[in-house]
Amino acid sequence: MDMMEIGNGALTLQEQRTHFAMWVALKSPILLGTDLSLLTATQLNIIKNKELLAFSQDNTIGAPAKPYGTATTTPPEYYAGQSSKGTHVFIMNTASSSSTKMITFASVPGLTSASKYKIHDMWTAIDVTVSASSWSVTLDAHDTGAWLITPA
């Protein structure tokens, strides 16, 4: 990937989050192509997200997240990758409207089988514990969710 376009005016907030999250998921070098002094607080929060940056710059596991599942979109919507903290899932809503997406835990590559999972939202730092075989979330159009999932 080339250069990030956050703050250059052409992307919605959700698209800027997706731009950054996918850059991080693929562990591409983070090069910002904008005047940092013109970024809003929201845009700065996107590019300074410590949890997403930690995945991208993990010193132990350097492999990027990879698409998984049965891809029905181009680009694929579901990605999973490992870090020293556990398994990360990134879901990109490629639709032009909000959409509910499901993570089926048994289908996530590298995720240890468990009866309960802790799902940590890397954008909001909110944790939920799930004792089911799957978990659903609604994403805005063109937005991307990013979670660290570990056995609870």
C-alpha positions in Angstrom: 0.0 0.0 0.0 1.2 3.5 -0.7 0.3 6.6 1.4 -2.6 7.2 3.8 -5.2 9.7 2.8 -6.7 10.5 6.3 -7.4 14.2 6.5 -7.3 15.0 2.8 -11.1 15.6 2.5 -12.3 12.8 0.2 -13.1 10.2 2.8 -16.0 10.0 5.3 -15.1 9.4 9.0 -16.0 5.7 8.5 -13.9 5.4 5.4 -11.0 7.1 7.3 -11.3 4.5 10.1 -11.4 1.7 7.4 -8.4 3.2 5.7 -6.4 3.2 8.9 -7.6 -0.2 10.2 -6.8 -2.0 7.0 -3.4 -0.3 6.8 -2.8 -1.6 10.3 -4.3 -5.1 9.6 -2.0 -5.5 6.6 1.0 -4.1 8.5 1.8 -1.7 5.8 4.2 1.2 6.6 2.2 4.1 8.0 3.0 7.1 5.8 0.6 10.0 6.2 0.0 12.2 3.1 -1.5 15.2 4.9 -0.7 18.3 6.9 -0.9 17.0 10.5 -1.7 20.5 11.8 -5.0 20.4 9.9 -6.3 17.2 11.3 -9.3 17.2 13.6 -9.2 15.7 17.0 -11.2 12.7 15.7 -8.8 12.2 12.8 -5.8 12.4 15.3 -7.5 9.8 17.5 -7.8 7.5 14.5 -4.1 7.6 13.6 -2.9 7.6 17.3 -5.0 4.5 18.3 -2.5 2.7 20.4 -4.2 -0.7 20.2 -4.3 -0.7 16.4 -0.7 0.6 16.2 0.4 -2.2 18.6 -1.0 -4.8 16.2 0.7 -3.2 13.3 4.0 -2.9 15.0 4.0 -6.1 17.1 7.6 -7.1 17.8 6.8 -10.8 18.2 4.5 -11.6 15.3 5.2 -9.6 12.1 2.6 -11.4 9.8 -0.3 -9.4 8.6 -4.0 -10.3 9.0 -5.3 -12.4 6.2 -8.7 -12.8 4.7 -10.7 -15.7 6.0 -14.0 -17.4 5.4 -15.9 -17.5 2.1 -15.2 -14.1 0.5 -18.2 -12.8 -1.4 -17.0 -9.3 -1.8 -13.9 -7.6 -3.4 -12.1 -6.8 -1.3 -12.9 -9.5 1.3 -14.6 -8.2 4.5 -13.2 -10.6 7.1 -9.6 -10.7 8.2 -7.8 -12.4 11.1 -4.3 -12.1 12.4 -2.2 -12.9 15.4 -0.2 -10.7 17.8 1.6 -11.3 21.0 -1.7 -10.4 22.7 -3.9 -13.0 20.8 -6.1 -13.2 17.8 -7.4 -10.0 16.1 -10.4 -9.8 13.8 -11.0 -7.0 11.4 -14.3 -6.7 9.6 -14.8 -4.2 6.8 -18.3 -3.3 5.7 -18.0 -2.8 2.0 -21.7 -2.0 1.6 -23.2 1.4 1.1 -25.4 1.0 4.1 -25.0 -0.3 7.6 -24.8 -4.1 7.9 -24.8 -6.7 10.6 -21.7 -8.9 10.5 -21.2 -12.2 12.4 -18.0 -13.6 13.8 -18.2 -17.4 14.1 -15.5 -18.2 16.5 -14.7 -21.7 15.2 -14.1 -20.2 11.7 -11.5 -17.6 12.9 -8.0 -18.9 12.0 -5.7 -19.2 15.1 -8.4 -18.6 17.7 -8.2 -21.2 20.5 -11.4 -23.1 21.1 -13.2 -22.0 24.3 -16.6 -22.0 26.0 -16.4 -18.2 26.4 -14.6 -15.4 24.6 -13.6 -11.9 25.6 -14.1 -9.5 22.7 -12.1 -6.3 23.1 -13.0 -3.5 20.8 -9.8 -1.8 19.7 -11.6 1.4 18.7 -13.6 1.9 22.0 -11.6 -0.2 24.5 -14.9 -1.8 25.5 -14.9 -5.5 26.4 -17.8 -8.0 26.2 -17.8 -11.6 27.2 -19.6 -14.0 24.9 -20.5 -17.6 25.8 -22.0 -18.5 22.4 -20.5 -19.9 19.2 -20.8 -16.5 17.4 -21.1 -12.8 17.9 -22.8 -10.2 15.8 -22.1 -6.5 15.3 -23.6 -3.8 13.1 -21.1 -1.6 11.2 -21.9 1.7 9.4 -21.4 1.9 5.7 -17.7 1.6 4.7 -16.7 1.3 8.4 -14.3 -1.3 9.8 -14.5 -2.9 13.2 -11.3 -4.2 15.0 -11.3 -6.6 17.9 -8.9 -8.6 20.0 -10.6 -11.9 20.8 -9.2 -14.2 23.5 -10.6 -17.1 25.5 -12.3 -15.8 28.7 
